[in-house]
């Protein structure tokens, strides 16, 4: 007999038995129909519906498939996932953030859990003569000769996450944490909200939607930009070209998160899906982009101006460098986002298959800026899966001057990597606009954790520097970091990314020819 017919037959028999007992003995038996009778109706309905084959063939039992599928991520994370298996961050990485944010013991026992012989394993060469570093507040000055208001930037900062994508309590806690520990908070392209104004220094990100500085047609509004960029807490402005999680695709704010308050900040219609355009309307070429950067610099009163990019076509970045040379307009910084960067919502193909990974992108940008003679004018900031001191030093070795962390800071707020950011149901109140959820995030507790995570991560960074004999960030070099590249060979970052000659090519002509020969 078909399973469907068997299930329906069983439910009919059960209901008939209960009805018979109700007539024969007492009417109290009829109360038992409250469960089997609705189940019979559901089974009958599914035997005729055509949308779900599983429920049509297995009218009641089929529901177990959907139940188990819905809790599969939780079952895997809490019961079967090892400390090293989780994605995009494994349990070991998440745990170190939680421990540092809470000022708890962060040491480990009984030796390393990773396999030192596994392909991809990375390590740094320590020194038999460790040094001592007094100042744990690692910083870099952002602002070239054209900048009137340079900024002393921490090497570890909060990456771009908009209010709207994140809750008001999350944004408030991040900003207050940045104020407590004196590091910077990138606003994300969603604009500056009241929750960003809690004492923390801001890096105002301006994306293709020009949220916060747009007119009624969605175009750039110079006067709105002038007003907001001249606020005291806005220390730097970042022009967003693309991001790693969805390069070439505009930002996405689901309608569920687009509350009237969020819409007022962004100057959009509330309750609608807000899609940022893929490209800017204020410029359409590298040269025009340089003049727009100069316009932003003038409107802001000379504050550091930079742009954020996920590297795709290498020719296009070199075209931008040519435009810098031709116009003699140099951005104060460039933010590099790797393809492994995170976001609240993105198409699968964009997340998994577009953009250059961070280390390859950073090495390429470093070589290109040096080859064009531009590195002396421009600081490089990077983001993508940076949560530990070792992560920070690896990117500095490849040419970065500072870095951002988004998901690391979310973990410090209590994120459990539920992977529900795009559904507005974040269980810990970080990535949601639901009051009953975000009110569970206590700002007074979480902002301290954000500050402690920053402080303890920089302390760990300094400890590694001391162990390796790096007295300053300028001493951190690519030839001291190694990666297992196959079963036999281990190569230094210098050899992997910059060549075995021990130095970078020193002219852009040589660089271009070498690049495309490779």
Secondary structure, DSSP 8 states (H G I E B T S, - for coil): --HHHHHHHHHHHHHHHHHHHHHHT-GGGGGGHHHHHHHHHHHHHHHH--S-HHHHHSTTTHHHHHHHHHTHHHHIIIII--TTT-SSS-HHHHHHHHHHHTT------SS--S-TTSTT-EEE---SS----S----EEEE--TT-SB-EEEESEEE----BTTB-HHHHHHHHHHHHHHT-EEE--TT---GGG-SS-EEEEEE-TT-TTSB-TTS-B-HHHHHHHHTSTTEEEEEEES--GGGTTS--EE-GGG--HHHHHHHTS-TTS-EE--SS-SS-SSHHHHHHHHHHHHHHTTSBEEEEEE----HHHHHHHHHHHHHHT---SEEEEE-TT---SS--HHHHHHSS--HHHHHHHHHHHHHHTT-TTT-EEEEESS--SHHHHHHHHHTT-SEEEESHHHHHHHT----S-GGGT--TTSSS---HHHHTTS-HHHHHHHHHHHHHHHHHHHHHHHHHHT--SGGG--GGGEEEE-SSS-EEEHIIIII-TTSS---SHHHHHHHHHH-
